[in-house]
Amino acid sequence: MIIESIKMSWKNIIHNKMRSFLTVLGIVIGVTSIIALITIVEGVTDEMTDQFSSLGAGKITVQANGTPLKRGLSDNDLNELLQIDNVTGVSPTLSLNASVVRNLNLEENVAIDGKNEVYFQHNPDLMLRGRPLNTLDIESKNKVAIINQSLEEILFFGEDSIGETMQINGISYTVVGIFDENTETDLISSRSNVEGESSEGKAIIPYKTAMSMAGISNISSIEVLIGDTDMTDEVITETELVLNRAFNYKDNSYSIINMDSLLEAMNTMTNLLTIMLAGIASISLLVGGIGIMNMMLVSVTERTTEIGLRKALGAEPKSIQLQFLIESIFLSLIGGLIGLFLGLGISWIANTAMEIPYSISTWAVVLGVGFSATVGIVFGWAPARKASALNPIDALRSV
């Protein structure tokens, strides 16, 4: 009986090609929307999460503006932070803009960052050529600089810049290395407080040298590196104790930014966004389900005579109901499979265009195809029920 019902259902779908196509179209659009949107959003979310994790894993950022009596953190404060259990290093950051000259080449508003050796230890892939800063450069306030490729092309076009000199605000600095501007990972610095637009050129110098250039004695932006990320909360608590003592327990004298907390908040927001998009896309599936129910009701009306003849010949109501229900499921599954391949294709094209990793979202596929099958059963049941409940005598009156 089931095989015969399947054959008859398929025959009726093929016989009404245009109507079946228009009915399936709503399901196709719904499933395509669900799979494409969820897959694209998950790809973007994963890429953002990976970038945040790589930039913020194992460290906290401290912005210590201080009080009117004490601006920023002193060397003693940095040493106290370094003594905290599970802290593997402290990386200060000072940012400013300066004019850089080499022979007759002048580049204005070059971004100058003051760093220490810890920064390069935490970012081993940063250096392209030459050497990073070391402890002696920091403590001796050496006039050395590490520049990016853009500044090298501007000032040393066609030359090897390693070992050559340039003037930053009129003072000679020796270039000791070239860093990769594409992997430079200074997420949070005082760059936002620097007036004017920076050029593409960037340079890193010892942070104590930068402090002398800026005419300050304390540092206000640091990164505290953590050995075991499971101990981040404990490190934050100890850091707060050190900072409270440093600023005499004054409110709003510092802020601590934990990238893990930001990452959790971002994941919460993206999950809500994904659910919202899936809900919006599901509306089109509901519309497609209504289309299936409408078509099946029309089909029941058109085939009243057929149903009456089958019942007069002894067909049971459940077999008639099964035939119409199978026909509805067929339509929804066809639309679901077409929507599956279209959704995967569209999401692949979108991810490739945005240059983000592409991976098939299993739950999006299950949701899209499963929902389409459910729609076929739910919206096909009422027409199937109506067909099975027809009185054969009433149905044969239209012959």
C-alpha positions as CSV (number, residue, x, y, z in Angstrom):
1,M,0.0,0.0,0.0
2,I,2.8,2.4,0.9
3,I,4.7,1.7,-2.4
4,E,1.5,2.3,-4.4
5,S,0.8,5.5,-2.5
6,I,4.4,6.7,-3.2
7,K,4.0,6.0,-6.9
8,M,0.7,7.8,-7.1
9,S,1.9,10.8,-5.2
10,W,5.0,11.1,-7.4
11,K,2.9,10.8,-10.5
12,N,0.6,13.6,-9.4
13,I,3.6,15.9,-8.7
14,I,5.1,15.2,-12.1
15,H,1.7,15.7,-13.8
16,N,1.4,19.3,-12.3
17,K,4.9,20.5,-12.9
18,M,4.3,24.3,-12.7
19,R,2.1,24.1,-9.7
20,S,4.5,21.8,-7.9
21,F,7.4,24.1,-8.8
22,L,5.7,27.2,-7.4
23,T,4.7,25.3,-4.3
24,V,8.3,24.0,-3.7
25,L,9.7,27.5,-4.3
26,G,8.6,28.8,-0.9
27,I,10.4,25.9,0.8
28,V,13.5,26.4,-1.3
29,I,13.7,30.1,-0.3
30,G,13.2,29.3,3.4
31,V,15.8,26.5,3.6
32,T,18.3,28.4,1.5
33,S,17.9,31.5,3.8
34,I,18.3,29.5,7.0
35,I,21.4,27.5,5.9
36,A,23.1,30.4,4.1
37,L,22.6,33.0,6.9
38,I,23.6,30.7,9.7
39,T,26.6,29.4,7.9
40,I,27.8,32.9,7.0
41,V,27.2,34.3,10.5
42,E,29.0,31.3,12.1
43,G,32.0,31.8,9.7
44,V,32.2,35.5,10.5
45,T,31.8,34.7,14.2
46,D,34.5,32.0,14.2
47,E,36.9,34.4,12.4
48,M,36.3,37.2,14.9
49,T,36.6,34.8,17.8
50,D,39.9,33.5,16.5
51,Q,41.3,37.0,16.0
52,F,40.1,38.1,19.5
53,S,41.5,35.0,21.1
54,S,44.9,35.3,19.4
55,L,45.1,39.0,20.4
56,G,43.8,38.8,23.9
57,A,44.5,35.2,25.1
58,G,46.7,35.1,28.1
59,K,46.7,38.8,28.9
60,I,44.8,41.7,30.5
61,T,45.1,45.4,29.5
62,V,45.4,48.1,32.1
63,Q,44.6,51.7,31.4
64,A,46.0,53.7,34.4
65,N,45.2,57.4,33.9
66,G,45.8,57.9,37.6
67,T,44.8,60.8,39.8
68,P,45.8,64.5,39.9
69,L,48.6,63.7,42.3
70,K,49.9,60.7,40.3
71,R,49.6,60.2,36.6
72,G,50.3,56.7,35.3
73,L,52.4,53.9,36.7
74,S,56.0,54.1,37.8
75,D,58.8,51.5,37.4
76,N,58.2,50.3,41.0
77,D,54.5,49.8,40.2
78,L,55.4,47.7,37.1
79,N,57.8,45.6,39.2
80,E,55.1,45.0,41.8
81,L,52.8,43.7,39.0
82,L,55.6,41.5,37.7
83,Q,55.8,39.9,41.2
84,I,52.2,38.6,41.0
85,D,51.9,34.9,40.8
86,N,51.2,33.6,37.3
87,V,52.3,36.9,35.7
88,T,54.9,36.1,33.1
89,G,55.6,39.7,31.9
90,V,54.5,43.3,31.8
91,S,54.4,45.1,28.4
92,P,54.1,48.9,28.6
93,T,52.8,50.9,25.6
94,L,53.2,54.5,24.8
95,S,52.0,56.0,21.5
96,L,52.6,59.3,19.8
97,N,53.1,60.8,16.4
98,A,56.3,62.3,15.2
99,S,58.1,63.5,12.0
100,V,60.7,61.2,10.6
101,V,63.5,62.3,8.2
102,R,66.1,60.5,6.3
103,N,68.3,62.5,3.9
104,L,65.7,64.5,2.0
105,N,62.8,62.2,2.7
106,L,60.3,63.6,5.2
107,E,57.4,61.6,6.6
108,E,55.1,63.4,9.0
109,N,52.7,62.0,11.6
110,V,54.5,58.6,11.8
111,A,53.0,56.4,14.5
112,I,55.7,55.8,17.1
113,D,55.0,53.1,19.7
114,G,57.1,52.7,22.8
115,K,57.5,49.0,23.8
116,N,59.8,46.7,25.7
117,E,61.3,43.3,25.1
118,V,58.3,41.5,26.5
119,Y,56.1,42.7,23.7
120,F,58.3,40.9,21.1
121,Q,58.6,37.8,23.2
122,H,54.8,37.6,23.3
123,N,54.6,38.2,19.5
124,P,57.4,36.0,18.0
125,D,56.1,36.2,14.4
126,L,56.3,40.0,14.4
127,M,59.9,40.4,13.2
128,L,60.7,40.1,9.5
129,R,64.4,41.0,9.6
130,G,66.9,42.3,12.1
131,R,66.5,42.0,15.9
132,P,63.8,42.9,18.4
133,L,64.3,45.3,21.3
134,N,66.2,43.9,24.3
135,T,66.5,44.7,28.0
136,L,69.7,46.8,27.4
137,D,67.8,49.0,24.8
138,I,65.1,49.7,27.4
139,E,67.3,50.4,30.5
140,S,69.9,52.4,28.5
141,K,67.2,54.3,26.6
142,N,69.0,53.5,23.4
143,K,68.2,55.4,20.2
144,V,67.2,52.4,18.2
145,A,64.0,51.8,16.1
146,I,62.2,48.9,14.5
147,I,60.2,50.1,11.5
148,N,57.5,48.6,9.3
149,Q,57.8,47.9,5.6
150,S,55.8,51.0,4.6
151,L,58.2,53.3,6.4
152,E,61.2,51.4,5.0
153,E,59.9,51.9,1.4
154,I,59.4,55.6,2.1
155,L,62.7,56.4,3.7
156,F,65.0,53.6,2.3
157,F,63.6,52.8,-1.1
158,G,65.8,50.2,-2.8
159,E,68.2,50.1,0.2
160,D,68.7,47.8,3.2
161,S,67.6,49.9,6.2
162,I,69.2,47.7,8.9
163,G,72.0,49.6,10.5
164,E,71.1,52.9,8.8
165,T,70.0,56.0,10.7
166,M,67.0,58.3,10.6
167,Q,65.9,61.3,12.6
168,I,62.8,61.2,14.8
169,N,61.9,64.7,15.9
170,G,65.4,65.7,15.1
171,I,67.2,62.9,17.0
172,S,69.1,60.2,15.2
173,Y,67.9,56.6,15.6
174,T,69.5,53.4,14.3
175,V,67.2,51.0,12.5
176,V,67.8,47.5,14.0
177,G,64.8,45.6,12.6
178,I,61.8,45.4,10.3
179,F,58.4,44.2,11.6
180,D,55.4,42.9,9.7
181,E,52.7,45.5,9.8
182,N,50.1,42.8,9.0
183,T,50.7,40.9,12.3
184,E,51.2,43.9,14.5
185,T,48.9,43.1,17.4
186,D,48.6,46.2,19.6
187,L,44.9,46.0,20.3
188,I,44.6,48.7,22.9
189,S,47.0,51.6,23.2
190,S,46.9,55.3,23.7
191,R,46.8,55.8,20.0
192,S,43.2,57.1,20.2
193,N,44.5,60.0,22.3
194,V,47.0,61.1,19.7
195,E,45.7,64.0,17.6
196,G,46.0,64.0,13.8
197,E,46.0,61.2,11.3
198,S,48.9,58.8,11.2
199,S,50.7,57.9,8.0
200,E,51.2,54.4,6.9
201,G,54.7,54.4,8.4
202,K,55.1,53.0,11.9
203,A,58.1,52.7,14.2
204,I,58.7,50.9,17.5
205,I,61.3,52.3,20.0
206,P,62.2,51.5,23.6
207,Y,59.3,52.7,25.8
208,K,61.6,54.6,28.2
209,T,63.1,56.4,25.2
210,A,59.5,57.2,24.1
211,M,58.7,58.5,27.6
212,S,61.7,60.9,27.4
213,M,60.5,62.0,23.9
214,A,57.0,62.7,25.3
215,G,58.3,64.3,28.4
216,I,56.6,62.0,30.9
217,S,57.9,59.9,33.8
218,N,55.1,57.4,34.2
219,I,53.3,55.0,31.8
220,S,49.5,54.8,31.6
221,S,48.9,51.8,29.3
222,I,50.3,48.3,29.9
223,E,49.5,44.7,29.1
224,V,49.9,42.1,31.9
225,L,50.8,38.6,30.4
226,I,49.3,35.6,32.2
227,G,50.9,32.2,32.2
228,D,47.9,30.0,33.0
229,T,44.7,31.5,31.6
230,D,42.6,29.5,34.1
231,M,44.1,31.8,36.8
232,T,43.0,35.0,35.0
233,D,40.5,36.0,37.7
234,E,43.1,35.6,40.5
235,V,45.6,37.7,38.5
236,I,43.0,40.4,38.0
237,T,42.3,40.5,41.7
238,E,46.0,40.8,42.6
239,T,46.4,43.5,39.9
240,E,43.6,45.5,41.4
241,L,45.3,45.4,44.8
242,V,48.5,46.7,43.4
243,L,46.7,49.5,41.4
244,N,44.6,50.5,44.4
245,R,47.7,50.9,46.5
246,A,49.5,52.8,43.7
247,F,46.6,55.3,43.4
248,N,45.7,55.5,47.1
249,Y,42.4,53.7,46.5
250,K,40.9,56.5,44.4
251,D,37.9,55.7,42.2
252,N,38.2,55.7,38.4
253,S,41.9,55.9,38.5
254,Y,42.4,52.9,36.3
255,S,40.5,50.3,34.2
256,I,41.2,46.7,33.5
257,I,40.1,45.1,30.2
258,N,39.9,41.3,30.2
259,M,39.7,40.1,26.6
260,D,38.1,36.8,27.8
261,S,35.1,38.7,29.2
262,L,34.8,40.7,26.0
263,L,34.9,37.5,24.0
264,E,32.2,35.9,26.1
265,A,30.0,39.0,25.6
266,M,30.7,38.9,21.9
267,N,29.8,35.2,21.7
268,T,26.5,35.9,23.5
269,M,25.6,38.6,21.1
270,T,26.5,36.6,18.0
271,N,24.5,33.6,19.3
272,L,21.5,35.8,19.8
273,L,22.0,37.3,16.3
274,T,22.2,33.8,14.8
275,I,19.0,32.7,16.5
276,M,17.2,35.9,15.4
277,L,18.3,35.4,11.7
278,A,17.2,31.7,11.8
279,G,13.8,32.8,13.2
280,I,13.4,35.4,10.4
281,A,14.4,32.9,7.7
282,S,12.0,30.4,9.2
283,I,9.1,32.7,8.5
284,S,9.6,32.0,4.8
285,L,9.4,28.3,5.5
286,L,6.1,28.8,7.2
287,V,4.9,30.8,4.2
288,G,6.1,27.9,2.0
289,G,4.2,25.4,4.3
290,I,1.0,27.5,3.8
291,G,1.6,27.3,0.1
292,I,1.8,23.5,0.3
293,M,-1.4,23.3,2.3
294,N,-3.1,25.6,-0.2
295,M,-2.0,23.5,-3.2
296,M,-3.0,20.2,-1.5
297,L,-6.4,21.6,-0.7
298,V,-6.8,22.6,-4.4
299,S,-5.6,19.2,-5.4
300,V,-8.2,17.5,-3.1
301,T,-11.0,19.7,-4.7
302,E,-9.8,18.8,-8.3
303,R,-9.5,15.1,-7.5
304,T,-12.8,14.7,-5.7
305,T,-14.1,12.3,-8.4
306,E,-10.9,10.2,-8.2
307,I,-11.2,10.0,-4.4
308,G,-14.9,9.0,-4.7
309,L,-14.2,6.2,-7.2
310,R,-11.3,4.9,-5.1
311,K,-13.6,4.8,-2.0
312,A,-16.4,3.2,-4.0
313,L,-13.9,0.5,-5.1
314,G,-13.0,-0.2,-1.4
315,A,-10.1,2.1,-0.7
316,E,-9.7,2.7,3.0
317,P,-9.6,6.3,4.3
318,K,-6.1,5.8,5.8
319,S,-4.7,4.9,2.4
320,I,-6.1,8.0,0.8
321,Q,-4.9,10.1,3.7
322,L,-1.4,8.5,3.4
323,Q,-1.2,9.3,-0.4
324,F,-1.9,13.0,0.1
325,L,0.4,13.2,3.1
326,I,3.3,11.5,1.2
327,E,2.7,14.0,-1.7
328,S,3.0,16.9,0.8
329,I,6.2,15.4,2.3
330,F,7.7,14.9,-1.2
331,L,7.2,18.5,-2.0
332,S,8.7,19.8,1.2
333,L,11.7,17.4,1.0
334,I,12.4,18.3,-2.6
335,G,12.4,22.0,-1.7
336,G,14.5,21.2,1.4
337,L,17.2,19.4,-0.7
338,I,17.3,22.1,-3.3
339,G,17.5,24.7,-0.6
340,L,20.3,22.8,1.1
341,F,22.6,22.8,-1.9
342,L,21.7,26.4,-2.8
343,G,22.3,27.5,0.8
344,L,25.7,25.8,1.0
345,G,26.7,27.2,-2.3
346,I,25.7,30.8,-1.5
347,S,27.4,30.6,1.9
348,W,30.6,29.2,0.3
349,I,30.6,32.1,-2.3
350,A,30.0,34.7,0.5
351,N,32.7,33.3,2.8
352,T,35.2,33.1,-0.1
353,A,34.5,36.7,-1.1
354,M,35.0,37.8,2.5
355,E,38.1,35.7,2.9
356,I,36.9,33.9,6.0
357,P,37.1,30.1,6.6
358,Y,34.2,28.1,5.3
359,S,32.7,25.2,7.3
360,I,29.4,23.5,6.9
361,S,27.1,24.2,9.9
362,T,25.7,20.9,10.9
363,W,22.9,22.3,13.0
364,A,21.9,24.7,10.2
365,V,21.6,21.8,7.8
366,V,19.6,19.7,10.3
367,L,17.4,22.7,11.2
368,G,16.7,23.6,7.5
369,V,16.0,20.1,6.2
370,G,14.3,18.9,9.4
371,F,12.1,22.0,9.5
372,S,11.1,21.5,5.8
373,A,10.1,17.9,6.4
374,T,8.1,19.0,9.5
375,V,6.4,21.6,7.4
376,G,5.4,19.0,4.9
377,I,3.8,16.8,7.6
378,V,2.1,19.6,9.5
379,F,0.7,21.5,6.6
380,G,-0.1,18.4,4.6
381,W,-2.1,16.7,7.3
382,A,-5.2,18.9,7.0
383,P,-5.7,18.4,3.3
384,A,-4.9,14.7,3.6
385,R,-7.5,14.4,6.4
386,K,-10.1,16.3,4.3
387,A,-9.5,13.9,1.4
388,S,-9.9,10.8,3.6
389,A,-13.1,12.1,5.1
390,L,-14.9,12.7,1.8
391,N,-18.2,10.9,1.4
392,P,-18.0,8.7,-1.7
393,I,-21.6,9.4,-2.7
394,D,-21.0,13.2,-2.5
395,A,-17.7,12.8,-4.4
396,L,-19.4,10.8,-7.2
397,R,-22.1,13.4,-7.7
398,S,-19.6,15.5,-9.7
399,V,-19.2,12.7,-12.3
